[in-house]
Amino acid sequence: MKKYIFLLVATIILGFVAGNKARADCPPGWFEHWNQIIYQYEVNGVVYVCKVWVNFCCRWNPELQRPEIILKNVYVDRDYRNCLFFIYSDQLRWYNFLSFLYQQVEAITQSDPNCYPQCPPCGESEKIFSVIKASNCIKWVSKPAIVTNDGHIIEWAWGIEYCDTSNYCLYTYSCCTDWEKSPPETHIELISVEEYGAPACPTTTPEVPPPGKTWEEPWETECFANPCQKR
């Protein structure tokens, strides 16, 4: 009897985790990525580390001849929950974090030949320009478990999900490779930030956890504005 009970409990847990598998919902022809990024920030002379999981889709656009990226989710596990909310509590700190995050996403995409060709040598007139599309509405979420596309389980994931809206920010980057260095160095530069429609969501940041909820249970907030990070 105990064996049957154990098997039943295990089945329920596995089913629960499978049901909470994060889905990037990448459009046809796009490739899904899950990557952990280490972000360091300093407060009063003390350096803190925050490990975040970023989920995005990428593709090579043959018509426009450029790599394209759609941001989907950013999560932390229970060990780094406080750092993500602390970063968000200060606007400048949050903007610096997003700038770092987007540049890391750009660098990660360069390693995927499905999305990114080799960057041309620096100094040449032709460059590769890529774009990152990020909804200007986000929401905070708390999920007991998330399974990435390679089977990794993030236990008690907290973070932000980019809401599905027609309004978004478009970040354009250029890249080139300096072959005069050994090993060669790839340079990534933010060229422009364009806003396509104002955020179609409230500008007020919701309370987290939501009223009546705790950190140790599933919840999500309403979508709220995350303005474009101007240069």
N, C-alpha and C positions, 0 to 999 in steps of 0.2 A: 504493500500500500504506500509506504514512504517513497519507494522508487517511482511509482506512478505520480504521486504528488509533485515530486521534484521535476519529473519530465513535463508535467503540466505547467508548472511555474516557469520553467526554462522556455517552453514554447510561447507562453504569454509575453515574457520579456523580449524574446527575439522578434515576435510579431509587433510589439510596441516600437522597438527600435527601427524595424523595417518600415513601419508606418510613418516614422518621422525622418525618413531619408530626405535630405535636402535636395531639391530639384532646381537646377539652374534654369530649366526650360529654355535651353538655347534654341534659337531658330534653326531650321534645316540648313545644313552647310556650315554651321558654326561648331567650334570645338570648346568643350568645357574644361576649365582649370580649377583646381583647388591647391592653394599653396599657403604655407605658414611663413609669415614675415616677422622678423624681430625688429622692434622699434625701441629706440632708446631716447629718453628725454631727461632733462635736468631741472630740478627744483631746489632752489637754495643751496646750490653746490653739490647736491646729491644726484647721482645718475640712476634712473629707474629703467627697468626693462619690461616691455609689454610684447607678448607673443600673440599675434592675431592670425586668424585664418581668413583668406580672401578668396571669394568665389566669383569667377567671371567667364564670359564667353568671348571667343575671338575668331576672326576669319580674315582671309585675304580677299579684298574686293577687286575683282579683275577689271571692272569697268572704270573705277576711279583710281586703280593702281595704288592701293594703300592698305595697310593693316587696319582693322577696326576692332574695337573692344567694347563690350557692354558689361558694366559692373552689376553684380547681382546681390552679394551678401558679404558682410564682414562680421566674424564671430570671434569670441574668446571663450576658453573653458573656465571652470570655476577658479583656477589658480590665478587668472588674470582679469577677473571681472572688474575689480576695483580700479585697475589702471585705465581701462577703456572709458569708464564713466568719469574718472578724474580728468582724463585728457579732454573729454567733451565739455567739461564744466568751464573751461576757459576758451574763449573764441579763438585767440591767437594760437594757443596750443593745439586746438582742433584743426585749424587751417594748416598748421605746419605738419600735423599728422597726415591729413589727407593729401597734401602735396607729396610727402614721402611715399605714402601708399600708392598713389597713382604712378609715380616714377618707378616704383618697384614692379608694379603690374606691367608697365611698359617694358621693363628689362626682362621680366619672366616671359612675356609674349615673344620676345626676340629669339628665345631658344626653341620655339615651336615652328618648324618649317612649314606647317600647314597654314600659318597665319603671317609669318614674317620672313622676307628674304634677307640676305646678308646686307648689312648697312654699307653704303659706299664709302670710299676713302674720304676723310676730311680734306677740305680744300677744293674738292670738285664742285662744279656748279650744280650738279644734280644731287638731290638728297631724297631720302625716304621720309615721307610725312605720314604719321599714323594718328588715329583719333580714339579717344576714350569717351564713351557716352555714359553719363551718370544721371539718373533721374534726380530732379531737384526736390523730390519728396522722399523721406525715409521714415522708418518706424523702428522702435526698439522692440526686441523680442526676447523671450526666455523659453528655451526648449530643453526638455530632459535629455535628449540625445539626438545627434545628427550624424548620418552616415555619408561620407564623401563619396565621390565617384570611384575611388580606388579601394573602398571598403573601410577606411579609417573611421573610428567612432569618436566624435567629440562629445564627451559627457557634460551635461548641463551647460549648454551653449547659450551665451548671451551675446547680443550684438545688434547690428542694424541690417535691415533688408531694404533695398531700394524698391520703392513702390512703382507699380506699373502705371505710368501716366504718359501723356503725349508731350509733356513739357520736360525739358532736360538741359543739361550742361554738356557742351562739347569741348573737350580739351585736345588741342592739336600739338603734337610733338614732332621734332625732327631728330634724326639720328645719323651719325657718321662714325667711322672707325679710324683711329689714328694708328697707321701701320708703321710709323716711325718709332713707336714704343715697343718694348718687349717685356711681357706679352702685349699684343695690340690692345688699345683702350677704346671702348665704345662710349661716345658722348651722346647723352640724351638731353634735349633742351625743350622746355615748354615754349611754344611759339605764340599761341593765342588761346583765349577762353571765350566762348560764345554762349549766350543764353537763348534758348529757343522756347519762349513763353515763360511767363512768371510762374512760380510754384502754385499749382492748383490744389493747395492744402493749407491748413492753418499755420500761421507763423509762430504760434505759441508752442513751446516745448512741453510735451506731456510729462506728468509725474511718473517716476519709475521707482519701485514697482507701482503699477496702477493701484488706486485706492481699493482696499480689500484683498490685495494680492501680496504674496511674499516672494523672495528671490527663489525659493525652492519649489516653485510650481510653474506650470506653463502659463504664459500670457503674451500678449502683444498690444502695443499702443496703437492709436490711430496714426495715420500718416501725418507728418508735419514737415515744414519747409526746411530745406538744407540748401541755402543759396549757393550759387556758383562761386568758386574760389578764384576771385579776380587776381590777376598778376600784380 
